[in-house]
């Protein structure tokens, strides 16, 4: 495993971080639940292979991710890693909520201190109307002085100019932003943050799962020694000198081992190979300016439509051009326990989902298009 200086925090972070947003599940009595035993095995395998940073959040895995990670860090594993978790910014209704959530998260993790504590999913609205309005920065520094966490951080979903404003506030030591071969909108601000001494971690390194499966269309444009599309995706992110850690949401030991192999190689992309990546990015941009990252912020749908799952098969068809497979999988929505929910055709256009989408996707119209091409 390669390690990099994590900004000015004094911590050498593994090039690959463990994103605990999509932990393993299993079926019990016809219902999908999180598999605690397998999740612990997968997390510990990553730590054994050198991963020393685990990213979680209050809301991940139906609010179970912190509990699962806390259990995985027993038996001596806590001393080997830094924990990064997140305050659910959208749930703050008063200044007192900060302390309440932080105390609950410490209890769920069963730790005395959190290493990196984030304001989750900052955007212009919640920065002004929640963080600033409720003076949560003051609350955060008070909790830090009390020894409840070491480093104040934030994750982000908005435009680069808003990101610059938050960086320039000088309140934070690290940030977590999206960046991958399909979405390079934060590239300039990543360089800016690093120049200001912020630690930079990347989410969506494998495109929120979009690059987690091999694609002939992408592999045709990849360097000859790239083994898989996840290998290419991680190598691209880690080739940026301003990136300190690339997160990957991993739910199998095989996935962990393959990603660790990539993050353990000092074989970065050359300038010529990066030109190929530029071409890949342009191809995807021309095909779709709005790509779902499957973050599930739009859920639950009051009408039962599984919006992220529908869009996943839409992207298989529209972006990967795996058309027959996309149609086959679309027909299985609602018929398999791991494809729960309803098809895009069941959308009633209530509009509840669209304001929640960090990508500002016109969900209603895209659901119509999804059904029309996959039915």
C-alpha positions, 0 to 999 in steps of 0.5 A, spaced: 500 500 500 502 506 498 501 512 503 501 520 502 501 526 507 494 527 508 494 535 508 497 538 514 494 533 519 500 530 520 497 523 518 500 519 512 494 516 509 493 510 505 492 511 497 485 507 498 480 509 503 475 504 505 468 507 503 463 503 508 456 506 504 455 499 500 456 494 505 454 486 504 447 484 505 444 478 505 436 475 505 433 473 511 425 471 511 425 474 504 428 481 506 435 484 505 439 486 511 446 488 512 450 482 513 454 484 519 459 478 519 461 478 512 462 486 513 466 485 518 470 480 514 471 485 508 473 491 512 478 487 516 481 484 510 482 491 507 485 493 514 490 487 514 492 489 507 494 496 509 488 501 509 488 506 514 482 510 513 474 508 513 469 513 511 462 512 514 456 517 515 450 517 520 445 515 514 449 510 511 446 503 510 440 505 514 444 508 519 447 501 521 454 503 518 457 506 524 455 500 528 458 495 523 464 499 523 465 499 530 464 492 531 469 491 525 474 495 529 474 491 536 480 486 537 486 491 536 483 494 529 481 501 532 489 502 533 490 501 525 485 506 522 482 513 522 475 513 522 471 519 518 464 520 519 459 525 518 454 529 521 447 529 518 447 536 516 440 536 513 437 534 519 439 540 524 433 544 526 437 547 532 444 548 534 443 543 540 443 538 534 450 538 533 452 535 540 446 530 540 448 527 533 455 527 535 454 523 542 450 518 538 455 517 533 460 516 538 456 511 542 454 507 535 461 507 534 463 505 541 469 509 541 472 515 545 474 520 539 472 520 532 478 522 528 475 526 522 468 529 523 465 532 517 459 536 515 455 532 511 453 534 503 455 541 504 452 546 499 450 553 498 443 552 501 445 548 508 452 552 508 448 559 509 442 556 512 444 551 517 452 551 518 452 559 519 445 560 521 446 555 527 453 557 528 455 550 528 462 551 527 462 554 534 459 548 536 464 543 532 470 547 535 467 546 542 466 539 541 473 538 538 476 542 544 472 537 549 476 531 545 470 528 541 474 529 535 480 531 532 479 534 525 473 538 522 472 536 515 466 537 510 463 533 504 460 537 498 455 536 493 455 543 489 458 548 484 466 549 484 464 556 486 461 554 492 466 549 494 471 555 494 467 559 498 467 553 503 475 552 502 476 560 503 473 559 510 479 556 513 475 552 518 476 545 515 482 541 515 480 536 510 475 535 505 471 530 501 469 531 494 467 527 488 472 526 482 473 521 477 474 520 469 466 521 468 466 527 473 472 532 473 468 538 475 472 539 482 479 538 479 481 545 479 478 546 486 482 540 488 488 543 486 486 549 490 484 546 496 491 542 496 495 548 495 491 551 501 494 545 505 487 541 506 487 534 506 483 531 500 479 525 499 475 523 493 469 519 493 466 516 487 472 514 485 469 509 481 463 513 479 459 511 484 459 504 482 458 506 474 465 503 473 465 497 477 463 493 472 468 492 466 466 495 459 469 494 453 467 501 450 472 504 456 477 498 455 478 500 448 481 507 450 485 504 456 492 503 457 494 496 455 496 494 462 490 496 465 486 490 468 479 492 469 475 499 469 476 499 476 483 499 476 483 504 470 478 509 475 482 508 481 489 509 477 486 516 474 484 519 481 491 517 484 495 520 478 492 527 480 498 529 485 493 533 489 489 527 491 491 524 497 486 518 498 481 515 493 475 512 497 472 506 494 465 503 496 467 495 497 463 489 499 467 483 497 474 481 499 475 480 492 473 487 490 478 489 496 484 485 494 483 488 487 483 495 489 489 494 494 493 492 488 492 498 484 493 502 490 499 499 492 502 500 485 506 506 483 505 505 476 501 512 475 498 514 468 503 518 463 501 524 460 499 520 453 495 516 457 491 521 461 489 524 454 486 518 453 482 519 459 480 526 456 477 522 450 473 518 455 471 523 459 468 527 453 465 521 450 461 520 456 459 528 457 457 528 450 452 522 451 450 524 458 451 531 462 447 528 468 449 522 470 446 518 477 451 517 482 446 512 486 447 516 492 440 515 494 438 522 496 432 521 492 429 516 496 425 513 498 420 515 493 413 515 496 410 511 490 415 506 491 419 507 484 427 505 485 430 511 482 437 509 483 436 502 480 432 504 474 437 509 472 443 504 473 440 500 467 438 506 464 446 508 464 448 501 462 444 502 456 445 509 454 452 510 456 455 503 456 451 501 450 450 494 453 443 494 451 440 487 451 443 486 458 440 493 460 433 491 458 433 484 461 435 487 468 430 492 467 424 487 467 427 484 473 425 490 477 420 488 483 421 481 481 428 479 485 429 481 492 435 485 490 431 489 485 426 491 490 421 497 488 418 499 482 420 500 475 420 507 472 413 507 469 410 507 476 412 514 477 406 519 478 410 525 477 409 528 484 416 531 484 418 530 491 425 527 489 428 532 484 430 537 490 433 532 494 438 530 488 445 533 489 446 532 481 440 536 479 438 531 475 431 532 472 429 525 475 421 525 472 423 526 465 429 521 465 425 516 468 420 517 462 426 516 458 428 510 462 422 506 461 421 508 453 428 505 452 428 499 456 420 497 456 
